[in-house]
Amino acid sequence: MNWYKDGKASVKAFSSILLALPILLASCQSTEYWVVVKHQETGETYWEEEAEIGEKITISWTHSVEKTLWEDQLKVDEEGELILTQTRFQSYGAGVDHENDEKVTFKDGNVVYEDINKKLDCYQWIHSHDAEHKVTFREEHSLMKELPHHEPIEICIESR
């Protein structure tokens, strides 16, 4: 009699595992992260690509007053968040935060704020062809003229 009861319990346990298996597998699937460049107000997407953890994105432009190159470097962290890691520019001028807690060095003719590690929901700017804004991802992808002139643009990381 115990054999019959034990067998019935085993079938119930096995059935429960089979029913739970798809849910367990779905929860174990890895999340994909996508770099998305879009309009801040309309949400129109101009470019997107899947990103690996640790990948870098560089936004560069010519400063309107100083007429020198500026760069912000971002990365995708382990939680799929956008992190500002570094800012690089040639001279202090209009709009430069001169009182900060970041590591400041001088490299290759540039002032470099390093180890910023600031989490951003999205990186935002008003895109200007005159300022030669450029977004670079994986060195081979570079957006500049494809983005609309004098429009609010943002880079966000989306989980899918």
N, CA, C and O of each residue as an XYZ file, in Angstrom:
640
protein
N       0.807     -1.188      0.000
C       0.000      0.000      0.000
C       0.856      1.260      0.000
O       0.527      2.224     -0.692
N       1.969      1.271      0.778
C       2.851      2.428      0.810
C       3.471      2.695     -0.548
O       3.681      3.848     -0.925
N       3.764      1.634     -1.283
C       4.347      1.798     -2.607
C       3.406      2.583     -3.504
O       3.848      3.452     -4.255
N       2.128      2.291     -3.435
C       1.122      2.964     -4.254
C       1.054      4.446     -3.891
O       1.029      5.300     -4.777
N       1.024      4.758     -2.582
C       0.956      6.151     -2.136
C       2.231      6.890     -2.525
O       2.170      8.029     -2.988
N       3.390      6.248     -2.340
C       4.658      6.886     -2.691
C       4.730      7.151     -4.194
O       5.208      8.207     -4.609
N       4.275      6.233     -4.991
C       4.278      6.399     -6.443
C       3.387      7.552     -6.868
O       3.739      8.319     -7.764
N       2.231      7.674     -6.225
C       1.307      8.754     -6.528
C       1.938     10.111     -6.183
O       1.785     11.073     -6.936
N       2.635     10.188     -5.062
C       3.300     11.416     -4.637
C       4.412     11.782     -5.618
O       4.616     12.956     -5.928
N       5.126     10.768     -6.103
C       6.206     11.021     -7.059
C       5.660     11.568     -8.370
O       6.257     12.469     -8.958
N       4.545     11.042     -8.830
C       3.926     11.519    -10.067
C       3.482     12.971     -9.891
O       3.675     13.791    -10.789
N       2.889     13.292     -8.738
C       2.454     14.665     -8.475
C       3.667     15.602     -8.456
O       3.616     16.684     -9.039
N       4.740     15.202     -7.800
C       5.944     16.034     -7.723
C       6.533     16.246     -9.113
O       6.919     17.360     -9.466
N       6.601     15.171     -9.902
C       7.139     15.257    -11.253
C       6.271     16.169    -12.120
O       6.793     16.961    -12.904
N       4.965     16.060    -11.982
C       4.041     16.907    -12.748
C       4.220     18.372    -12.375
O       4.180     19.245    -13.242
N       4.415     18.641    -11.101
C       4.617     20.017    -10.650
C       5.890     20.609    -11.246
O       5.924     21.773    -11.644
N       6.938     19.783    -11.299
C       8.204     20.240    -11.878
C       8.030     20.533    -13.357
O       8.528     21.545    -13.851
N       7.327     19.655    -14.075
C       7.095     19.879    -15.502
C       6.309     21.155    -15.753
O       6.597     21.880    -16.705
N       5.327     21.437    -14.921
C       4.535     22.650    -15.079
C       5.351     23.906    -14.765
O       5.152     24.943    -15.397
N       6.255     23.825    -13.811
C       7.059     24.972    -13.398
C       8.264     25.205    -14.310
O       8.827     26.300    -14.314
N       8.663     24.201    -15.075
C       9.863     24.290    -15.893
C       9.864     25.473    -16.874
O      10.868     26.183    -16.942
N       8.798     25.716    -17.629
C       8.828     26.867    -18.543
C       9.015     28.196    -17.808
O       9.696     29.089    -18.314
N       8.427     28.334    -16.641
C       8.573     29.573    -15.862
C      10.016     29.719    -15.389
O      10.590     30.806    -15.457
N      10.595     28.630    -14.913
C      11.983     28.668    -14.461
C      12.933     28.991    -15.608
O      13.863     29.780    -15.441
N      12.707     28.393    -16.754
C      13.572     28.651    -17.905
C      13.460     30.098    -18.363
O      14.464     30.719    -18.713
N      12.257     30.634    -18.362
C      12.053     32.018    -18.776
C      12.774     32.979    -17.837
O      13.335     33.980    -18.282
N      12.762     32.682    -16.550
C      13.421     33.567    -15.592
C      14.943     33.463    -15.668
O      15.641     34.374    -15.222
N      15.463     32.389    -16.215
C      16.907     32.205    -16.326
C      17.484     32.824    -17.599
O      18.700     32.973    -17.719
N      16.624     33.182    -18.546
C      17.121     33.738    -19.790
C      17.797     35.069    -19.521
O      17.325     35.862    -18.706
N      18.900     35.310    -20.208
C      19.628     36.550    -19.990
C      18.912     37.711    -20.672
O      18.261     37.545    -21.703
N      19.049     38.877    -20.077
C      18.461     40.091    -20.621
C      19.415     40.665    -21.654
O      20.632     40.656    -21.468
N      18.853     41.158    -22.732
C      19.655     41.842    -23.743
C      19.577     43.334    -23.474
O      18.528     43.841    -23.077
N      20.681     44.039    -23.689
C      20.717     45.482    -23.538
C      20.932     46.118    -24.899
O      21.753     45.651    -25.688
N      20.198     47.175    -25.169
C      20.266     47.867    -26.453
C      20.599     49.331    -26.229
O      20.005     49.988    -25.374
N      21.551     49.841    -26.998
C      21.836     51.268    -27.030
C      20.835     51.863    -28.016
O      20.752     51.428    -29.164
N      20.075     52.863    -27.559
C      19.040     53.461    -28.403
C      19.267     54.970    -28.462
O      19.349     55.631    -27.427
N      19.367     55.507    -29.673
C      19.492     56.946    -29.890
C      18.145     57.401    -30.436
O      17.692     56.928    -31.478
N      17.497     58.349    -29.701
C      16.147     58.753    -30.090
C      15.880     60.205    -29.744
O      16.644     60.847    -29.024
N      14.777     60.703    -30.276
C      14.325     62.061    -29.994
C      13.773     62.091    -28.577
O      12.997     61.214    -28.199
N      14.168     63.101    -27.779
C      13.739     63.175    -26.384
C      12.231     63.347    -26.228
O      11.649     62.829    -25.276
N      11.597     64.059    -27.140
C      10.180     64.374    -26.985
C       9.262     63.409    -27.715
O       8.256     62.970    -27.157
N       9.593     63.076    -28.953
C       8.700     62.219    -29.750
C       8.984     60.739    -29.557
O       8.118     59.902    -29.812
N      10.194     60.408    -29.108
C      10.576     59.010    -28.948
C      10.992     58.354    -30.254
O      11.302     57.163    -30.273
N      11.004     59.120    -31.359
C      11.415     58.558    -32.644
C      12.836     58.006    -32.525
O      13.747     58.711    -32.090
N      13.018     56.751    -32.911
C      14.321     56.091    -32.817
C      15.096     56.318    -34.110
O      14.589     56.080    -35.206
N      16.339     56.784    -33.959
C      17.207     57.030    -35.111
C      18.203     55.895    -35.317
O      18.631     55.622    -36.438
N      18.561     55.244    -34.225
C      19.537     54.165    -34.325
C      19.475     53.334    -33.059
O      19.243     53.864    -31.972
N      19.681     52.033    -33.197
C      19.764     51.142    -32.035
C      20.616     49.937    -32.388
O      20.673     49.491    -33.534
N      21.270     49.431    -31.363
C      22.084     48.234    -31.555
C      22.256     47.536    -30.215
O      22.350     48.178    -29.168
N      22.295     46.219    -30.267
C      22.508     45.444    -29.043
C      23.894     45.749    -28.477
O      24.866     45.897    -29.218
N      23.963     45.838    -27.156
C      25.226     46.181    -26.491
C      25.598     45.128    -25.470
O      24.735     44.540    -24.818
N      26.879     44.901    -25.342
C      27.414     44.009    -24.325
C      27.737     44.820    -23.075
O      27.977     46.024    -23.159
N      27.745     44.173    -21.935
C      28.139     44.827    -20.693
C      29.577     45.320    -20.835
O      30.448     44.587    -21.302
N      29.816     46.554    -20.435
C      31.149     47.140    -20.507
C      31.433     47.901    -21.789
O      32.448     48.592    -21.879
N      30.562     47.792    -22.781
C      30.818     48.495    -24.041
C      30.749     49.999    -23.837
O      29.993     50.506    -23.008
N      31.571     50.704    -24.629
C      31.699     52.142    -24.493
C      31.011     52.882    -25.632
O      30.932     52.407    -26.765
N      30.519     54.061    -25.284
C      29.902     54.977    -26.237
C      30.593     56.313    -26.029
O      30.760     56.750    -24.891
N      30.999     56.970    -27.108
C      31.637     58.277    -27.006
C      30.778     59.305    -27.720
O      30.353     59.100    -28.857
N      30.528     60.417    -27.033
C      29.832     61.549    -27.631
C      30.848     62.674    -27.683
O      31.424     63.044    -26.660
N      31.069     63.220    -28.874
C      32.041     64.304    -29.021
C      31.402     65.464    -29.772
O      30.450     65.283    -30.531
N      31.938     66.648    -29.549
C      31.442     67.855    -30.203
C      32.486     68.949    -30.085
O      33.425     68.848    -29.295
N      32.310     70.003    -30.886
C      33.166     71.171    -30.813
C      32.465     72.191    -29.929
O      31.331     72.582    -30.204
N      33.139     72.621    -28.867
C      32.569     73.580    -27.927
C      32.280     74.895    -28.662
O      33.116     75.384    -29.420
N      31.094     75.460    -28.432
C      30.652     76.633    -29.187
C      31.489     77.882    -28.922
O      31.630     78.721    -29.812
N      32.037     78.023    -27.742
C      32.826     79.211    -27.405
C      34.316     78.939    -27.601
O      35.006     79.708    -28.272
N      34.807     77.858    -27.024
C      36.237     77.549    -27.063
C      36.711     77.034    -28.425
O      37.888     77.142    -28.769
N      35.766     76.470    -29.196
C      36.085     75.883    -30.514
C      37.098     74.749    -30.401
O      37.946     74.563    -31.274
N      36.992     73.994    -29.302
C      37.863     72.841    -29.093
C      37.009     71.590    -28.935
O      35.820     71.669    -28.625
N      37.625     70.449    -29.149
C      36.922     69.169    -29.068
C      36.643     68.790    -27.616
O      37.508     68.920    -26.750
N      35.434     68.324    -27.367
C      35.010     67.787    -26.076
C      34.535     66.371    -26.298
O      33.988     66.057    -27.355
N      34.738     65.510    -25.314
C      34.266     64.121    -25.384
C      33.730     63.689    -24.031
O      34.318     63.968    -22.986
N      32.608     63.007    -24.080
C      32.092     62.305    -22.903
C      32.111     60.829    -23.236
O      31.687     60.428    -24.320
N      32.603     60.011    -22.305
C      32.610     58.570    -22.507
C      31.624     57.933    -21.545
O      31.587     58.245    -20.355
N      30.829     57.033    -22.100
C      29.809     56.305    -21.352
C      30.090     54.821    -21.480
O      30.818     54.388    -22.373
N      29.499     54.041    -20.570
C      29.567     52.589    -20.714
C      28.262     51.981    -20.217
O      27.488     52.624    -19.508
N      28.038     50.734    -20.602
C      26.903     49.954    -20.138
C      27.398     49.094    -18.979
O      28.310     48.285    -19.151
N      26.798     49.266    -17.795
C      27.277     48.496    -16.640
C      26.555     47.158    -16.516
O      25.710     46.821    -17.345
N      26.893     46.397    -15.475
C      26.373     45.035    -15.282
C      24.863     44.988    -15.106
O      24.238     43.969    -15.403
N      24.264     46.085    -14.623
C      22.807     46.131    -14.460
C      22.111     46.697    -15.694
O      20.897     46.901    -15.689
N      22.882     46.950    -16.749
C      22.302     47.504    -17.966
C      21.999     48.988    -17.842
O      21.093     49.504    -18.496
N      22.763     49.667    -17.000
C      22.558     51.097    -16.845
C      23.657     51.861    -17.571
O      24.760     51.355    -17.778
N      23.330     53.085    -17.949
C      24.260     53.952    -18.648
C      25.082     54.720    -17.613
O      24.527     55.362    -16.721
N      26.405     54.650    -17.738
C      27.303     55.270    -16.772
C      28.224     56.254    -17.486
O      28.895     55.892    -18.452
N      28.258     57.518    -17.004
C      29.231     58.490    -17.485
C      30.538     58.205    -16.761
O      30.613     58.315    -15.538
N      31.573     57.837    -17.524
C      32.841     57.442    -16.902
C      33.933     58.495    -17.021
O      34.804     58.593    -16.157
N      33.885     59.291    -18.102
C      34.980     60.224    -18.344
C      34.514     61.402    -19.191
O      33.664     61.258    -20.070
N      35.087     62.573    -18.909
C      34.907     63.757    -19.739
C      36.293     64.284    -20.077
O      37.178     64.343    -19.224
N      36.465     64.668    -21.348
C      37.775     65.108    -21.830
C      37.584     66.400    -22.632
O      36.723     66.474    -23.508
N      38.399     67.418    -22.322
C      38.316     68.684    -23.028
C      39.674     69.374    -22.974
O      40.533     69.004    -22.173
N      39.868     70.390    -23.838
C      41.193     70.999    -23.945
C      41.421     72.173    -23.005
O      42.561     72.438    -22.624
N      40.363     72.882    -22.621
C      40.564     74.019    -21.722
C      39.290     74.320    -20.951
O      38.183     74.047    -21.414
N      39.469     74.887    -19.771
C      38.308     75.312    -18.994
C      37.672     76.502    -19.698
O      38.364     77.381    -20.212
N      36.356     76.513    -19.711
C      35.642     77.613    -20.353
C      34.191     77.572    -19.939
O      33.839     77.012    -18.901
N      33.357     78.170    -20.760
C      31.928     78.262    -20.464
C      31.328     76.879    -20.256
O      31.486     75.984    -21.086
N      30.640     76.725    -19.137
C      29.927     75.479    -18.863
C      30.743     74.382    -18.223
O      30.232     73.279    -18.024
N      32.005     74.647    -17.889
C      32.849     73.610    -17.306
C      32.744     73.669    -15.781
O      32.955     74.715    -15.167
N      32.417     72.541    -15.195
C      32.375     72.429    -13.741
C      33.806     72.369    -13.236
O      34.512     71.391    -13.486
N      34.235     73.390    -12.537
C      35.621     73.426    -12.058
C      35.750     72.973    -10.604
O      36.863     72.848    -10.092
N      34.631     72.729     -9.944
C      34.652     72.211     -8.580
C      33.945     70.868     -8.578
O      32.716     70.802     -8.607
N      34.721     69.806     -8.544
C      34.130     68.472     -8.601
C      34.945     67.513     -7.753
O      36.012     67.852     -7.241
N      34.416     66.309     -7.621
C      35.088     65.289     -6.822
C      35.805     64.250     -7.676
O      36.402     63.315     -7.142
N      35.754     64.403     -8.989
C      36.363     63.417     -9.883
C      37.881     63.574     -9.909
O      38.432     64.621     -9.568
N      38.522     62.505    -10.323
C      39.968     62.522    -10.536
C      40.231     63.365    -11.786
O      39.679     63.083    -12.851
N      41.067     64.392    -11.661
C      41.375     65.274    -12.781
C      42.850     65.093    -13.147
O      43.737     65.213    -12.302
N      43.087     64.799    -14.435
C      44.458     64.650    -14.919
C      44.622     65.460    -16.201
O      43.647     65.986    -16.737
N      45.826     65.558    -16.677
C      46.134     66.229    -17.935
C      46.830     65.217    -18.830
O      47.939     64.776    -18.530
N      46.173     64.846    -19.943
C      46.732     63.830    -20.852
C      46.607     64.282    -22.297
O      45.548     64.753    -22.713
N      47.657     64.145    -23.048
C      47.650     64.441    -24.481
C      47.025     65.796    -24.801
O      46.279     65.924    -25.771
N      47.328     66.804    -23.988
C      46.814     68.145    -24.229
C      45.380     68.350    -23.784
O      44.774     69.368    -24.117
N      44.820     67.400    -23.034
C      43.434     67.488    -22.579
C      43.339     67.428    -21.064
O      44.125     66.746    -20.406
N      42.368     68.150    -20.520
C      41.972     67.983    -19.132
C      41.022     66.795    -19.142
O      40.094     66.748    -19.949
N      41.247     65.833    -18.250
C      40.435     64.618    -18.245
C      39.861     64.400    -16.843
O      40.598     64.261    -15.867
N      38.531     64.373    -16.770
C      37.854     63.978    -15.532
C      37.624     62.483    -15.649
O      36.906     62.025    -16.538
N      38.240     61.715    -14.741
C      38.137     60.262    -14.799
C      37.362     59.714    -13.611
O      37.126     60.410    -12.623
N      36.977     58.470    -13.730
C      36.292     57.761    -12.640
C      35.059     58.510    -12.144
O      34.790     58.548    -10.943
N      34.322     59.099    -13.063
C      33.113     59.836    -12.692
C      32.056     58.862    -12.180
O      31.479     59.067    -11.112
N      31.807     57.805    -12.944
C      30.871     56.727    -12.581
C      29.509     57.239    -12.134
O      28.981     56.832    -11.098
N      28.958     58.129    -12.928
C      27.639     58.706    -12.645
C      26.580     57.981    -13.464
O      26.655     57.936    -14.691
N      25.586     57.409    -12.769
C      24.490     56.715    -13.452
C      23.558     57.739    -14.092
O      23.187     58.738    -13.478
N      23.194     57.465    -15.332
C      22.286     58.343    -16.069
C      21.091     57.530    -16.554
O      21.246     56.401    -17.019
N      19.907     58.106    -16.442
C      18.751     57.450    -17.060
C      18.950     57.460    -18.566
O      18.756     56.448    -19.240
N      19.340     58.616    -19.084
C      19.671     58.802    -20.493
C      20.673     59.950    -20.576
O      20.704     60.823    -19.709
N      21.480     59.939    -21.613
C      22.405     61.039    -21.872
C      21.704     61.938    -22.885
O      21.318     61.478    -23.959
N      21.537     63.225    -22.547
C      20.734     64.120    -23.384
C      21.539     65.318    -23.870
O      22.444     65.798    -23.187
N      21.186     65.797    -25.078
C      21.798     66.999    -25.632
C      20.912     67.549    -26.747
O      20.010     66.867    -27.232
N      21.182     68.792    -27.145
C      20.553     69.366    -28.341
C      21.554     69.154    -29.464
O      22.655     69.702    -29.438
N      21.169     68.362    -30.443
C      22.105     67.986    -31.505
C      22.329     69.151    -32.459
O      21.383     69.822    -32.871
N      23.586     69.381    -32.802
C      23.931     70.470    -33.708
C      24.944     69.993    -34.740
O      26.002     69.461    -34.405
N      24.589     70.198    -36.000
C      25.548     69.886    -37.058
C      26.687     70.903    -37.033
O      27.810     70.582    -37.419
N      26.403     72.139    -36.578
C      27.439     73.171    -36.490
C      28.498     72.795    -35.459
O      29.685     73.050    -35.665
N      28.073     72.190    -34.349
C      29.010     71.779    -33.299
C      29.649     70.425    -33.609
O      30.484     69.930    -32.851
N      29.250     69.847    -34.714
C      29.785     68.558    -35.155
C      29.640     67.477    -34.088
O      30.565     66.706    -33.833
N      28.455     67.438    -33.467
C      28.173     66.356    -32.511
C      28.348     65.020    -33.221
O      27.949     64.849    -34.373
N      28.947     64.091    -32.517
C      29.158     62.759    -33.089
C      28.999     61.719    -31.981
O      29.518     61.880    -30.877
N      28.277     60.657    -32.299
C      28.106     59.528    -31.387
C      28.880     58.358    -31.993
O      28.654     57.986    -33.145
N      29.791     57.784    -31.212
C      30.601     56.668    -31.713
C      30.392     55.457    -30.816
O      30.481     55.539    -29.591
N      30.111     54.326    -31.465
C      29.891     53.057    -30.768
C      30.680     51.989    -31.495
O      30.526     51.818    -32.704
N      31.517     51.272    -30.777
C      32.366     50.212    -31.345
C      33.274     50.720    -32.459
O      33.592     49.976    -33.386
N      33.683     51.948    -32.378
C      34.609     52.564    -33.329
C      34.103     52.535    -34.774
O      34.522     53.364    -35.581
N      33.210     51.598    -35.120
C      32.785     51.512    -36.520
C      31.466     52.232    -36.776
O      31.147     52.561    -37.919
N      30.700     52.478    -35.718
C      29.420     53.151    -35.888
C      29.553     54.586    -35.419
O      29.916     54.846    -34.272
N      29.260     55.505    -36.305
C      29.371     56.906    -35.951
C      28.173     57.652    -36.523
O      27.946     57.648    -37.733
N      27.414     58.287    -35.647
C      26.258     59.055    -36.070
C      26.581     60.540    -35.961
O      27.098     60.993    -34.940
N      26.282     61.283    -36.995
C      26.473     62.718    -36.910
C      25.398     63.403    -37.729
O      24.453     63.961    -37.171
N      25.529     63.368    -39.025
C      24.577     64.048    -39.911
C      23.232     63.323    -39.970
O      22.231     63.914    -40.375
N      23.199     62.027    -39.564
C      21.935     61.274    -39.597
C      20.932     61.789    -38.568
O      19.727     61.574    -38.705
N      21.431     62.465    -37.542
C      20.552     62.985    -36.502
C      20.088     64.387    -36.887
O      20.861     65.149    -37.469
N      18.838     64.742    -36.572
C      18.309     66.043    -36.992
C      18.971     67.214    -36.269
O      19.299     67.130    -35.086
N      19.158     68.301    -37.005
C      19.806     69.507    -36.515
C      18.902     70.266    -35.541
O      17.707     70.433    -35.787
N      19.487     70.719    -34.440
C      18.803     71.525    -33.407
C      17.595     70.820    -32.814
O      16.561     71.444    -32.576
N      17.724     69.538    -32.579
C      16.650     68.756    -31.954
C      17.178     68.103    -30.681
O      18.361     67.771    -30.597
N      16.292     67.915    -29.677
C      16.703     67.253    -28.444
C      16.849     65.737    -28.649
O      15.879     65.049    -28.970
N      18.053     65.239    -28.462
C      18.371     63.819    -28.695
C      18.797     63.205    -27.376
O      19.270     63.901    -26.478
N      18.627     61.891    -27.266
C      19.104     61.187    -26.075
C      19.582     59.792    -26.439
O      19.132     59.181    -27.408
N      20.511     59.316    -25.623
C      20.971     57.934    -25.699
C      20.504     57.255    -24.421
O      20.757     57.736    -23.316
N      19.822     56.136    -24.590
C      19.334     55.368    -23.434
C      19.723     53.900    -23.624
O      20.007     53.456    -24.737
N      19.729     53.170    -22.527
C      19.919     51.729    -22.584
C      18.576     51.098    -22.283
O      17.949     51.404    -21.269
N      18.138     50.220    -23.164
C      16.855     49.519    -22.975
C      17.115     48.030    -22.780
O      17.966     47.440    -23.445
N      16.379     47.448    -21.871
C      16.442     45.993    -21.633
C      15.372     45.331    -22.458
O      14.241     45.811    -22.530
N      15.731     44.216    -23.086
C      14.742     43.480    -23.904
C      14.868     42.010    -23.635
O      14.133     41.211    -24.216
